[in-house]
Amino acid sequence: MLLAAVVRLEALEEGYIEGGTGRDVHGLWFHQWKAVAPAWAERLHGGSGVKPFTLSPLLGLPRPRKGKQKVSPVDAAWFRVSTLQGELSRRLQEDWLPRLPDEISLAGLRWRVVGYTTSAEEHPWAGQGDAQVLADTCLLDRSPPESLRLQFLTPTTFHGSGGHLPFPLPDALVRSWLRRWQALGPVRLPDSLPELARERLLISSYRLVTVPAREGRRMTIGCVGRMTLRGVRLRPGERAAFHLLAAYAFYAGSGHRTTQGLGMTRLS
């Protein structure tokens, strides 16, 4: 099962948030696992392979001014956790979410946990799905879409030869999605899809801006906004594979550091 849960918060005190908050949510994620299922905390923290989860930063607050976000009591915010593995999704629903404390600390401030949802009807970034059903629906579609309209909600960036590339080139996008799908998905897709995307998946429009994600002394530049990709001279099966990966990105994210708040992606 694929699962995206949105946790709603309310500020309990006034203060300022400086820099990004993805690492704060990352810390809360593991702190909560240590409290409800220590073995899962160790399992998720260890290893160097593809992680079966993504995390967002704190969202819904006023835009930062001069690198700071002012927070006042009762200000509303939210963050999202998504899981890409059936057993982890089940434990998230049964253990992690129901046992969240009434009050948490994030980014140096106290917050009240108002509630949470996994329903797309209640929040556009929440939802549930099944990877096999998603694969069957997309790959068996006889007329898959020729264009993919994508939204990047949090800074999205990719590894480049000289550092980070804050622009979602088609082959970089597909490579990041495919890496996660091949590791965690139920069926294997052709490894040649990134090369095919570079040749035949074209950018037809975009409205993107670069934004910094600051965390202490570390700063990463990413992009947010919208982009449309259009397939040229693609066979239906190839279009279907790209559609599957783009839909999967809702749960898996795009690019670098998706477990620390970057790369939240949605197929419109």
Secondary structure, 3 states (H helix, E strand, C coil): CEEEEEEEEEECCCEEEECCCHHHHHHHHHHHHHHHCHHHHHHHHCCCCCCCEEECCCECCCCCECCEEEECCCCEEEEEEEECCHHHHHHHHHHHCCCCCCEEEECCEEEEEEEEECCCCCCCCCEEECHHHHHHHHHCCCCCCCEEEEEEEEEECEEECCEEECCCCHHHHHHHHHHHHHHHCCCCCCCCHHHHHHHHEEEEEEEEEEEEEEECCEEEEEEEEEEEEEECCCCHHHHHHHHHHHHHHHHHCCCCCHHHCCCCEEEC
